[in-house]
Amino acid sequence: MDIFFKILLIIFSLGLITVVLLQKGKSAGLSGAISGGAEHLFGKQKARGLDLFLQRLTVGLAVGFFVTALIVAYLIKS
């Protein structure tokens, strides 16, 4: 049981790293700040399709990672 949760923790951590690296940055320096302000003013929605999916997947993997980390910590302590 202990080995299963450790392997699951490794899978969650690798998945979380991968999904975070696949996401676009919110701004690209000064030009991103200027264009980001213009997009916000004119109402362009940035989070569409793949970006929205990656955001939701990141949240799911993060929750799974923290829950699994707590379970592994409890199993190691007892």
C-alpha positions as CSV (number, residue, x, y, z in Angstrom):
1,M,0.0,0.0,0.0
2,D,2.8,2.4,0.9
3,I,4.6,1.7,-2.5
4,F,1.4,2.3,-4.4
5,F,0.9,5.8,-2.9
6,K,4.6,6.7,-3.5
7,I,4.3,5.7,-7.1
8,L,1.1,7.7,-7.4
9,L,2.8,10.7,-5.9
10,I,5.6,10.5,-8.5
11,I,3.0,10.2,-11.3
12,F,1.1,13.3,-9.9
13,S,4.3,15.3,-9.6
14,L,5.6,14.5,-13.1
15,G,2.1,15.3,-14.5
16,L,2.0,18.6,-12.7
17,I,5.4,19.6,-13.9
18,T,4.5,18.7,-17.5
19,V,1.2,20.6,-17.5
20,V,2.7,23.7,-15.9
21,L,5.4,23.8,-18.5
22,L,2.9,23.4,-21.4
23,Q,1.0,26.5,-20.3
24,K,1.6,29.8,-21.9
25,G,2.9,32.7,-19.8
26,K,0.5,35.4,-18.8
27,S,2.8,38.2,-20.2
28,A,5.9,38.5,-22.2
29,G,7.7,41.3,-20.6
30,L,6.7,44.9,-21.4
31,S,5.1,44.1,-24.7
32,G,2.9,41.5,-23.0
33,A,1.9,44.1,-20.4
34,I,0.9,46.6,-23.1
35,S,-1.0,44.1,-25.3
36,G,-2.5,42.4,-22.2
37,G,-4.0,45.7,-21.2
38,A,-5.4,46.3,-24.6
39,E,-6.9,42.8,-24.8
40,H,-8.5,43.3,-21.4
41,L,-9.9,46.7,-22.5
42,F,-11.4,45.3,-25.7
43,G,-12.6,42.1,-24.2
44,K,-10.5,39.5,-25.8
45,Q,-10.9,36.2,-23.9
46,K,-7.5,34.5,-23.6
47,A,-8.5,31.3,-21.9
48,R,-10.0,29.2,-24.6
49,G,-9.9,25.6,-25.6
50,L,-6.5,24.1,-24.7
51,D,-5.6,26.8,-22.2
52,L,-8.8,26.3,-20.2
53,F,-8.3,22.5,-20.3
54,L,-4.7,22.9,-19.1
55,Q,-5.8,25.2,-16.3
56,R,-8.4,22.7,-15.0
57,L,-6.0,19.8,-15.4
58,T,-3.4,21.8,-13.3
59,V,-5.9,22.3,-10.5
60,G,-6.9,18.6,-10.6
61,L,-3.3,17.4,-10.5
62,A,-2.3,19.8,-7.8
63,V,-5.2,18.6,-5.6
64,G,-4.3,15.0,-6.3
65,F,-0.6,15.8,-5.5
66,F,-1.4,17.4,-2.1
67,V,-3.8,14.7,-1.0
68,T,-1.4,12.0,-2.0
69,A,1.5,13.7,-0.3
70,L,-0.6,13.9,2.9
71,I,-1.5,10.2,2.7
72,V,2.2,9.3,2.2
73,A,3.3,11.5,5.1
74,Y,0.7,9.8,7.3
75,L,1.7,6.3,6.2
76,I,5.4,7.0,6.8
77,K,4.7,8.4,10.3
78,S,2.6,5.5,11.4
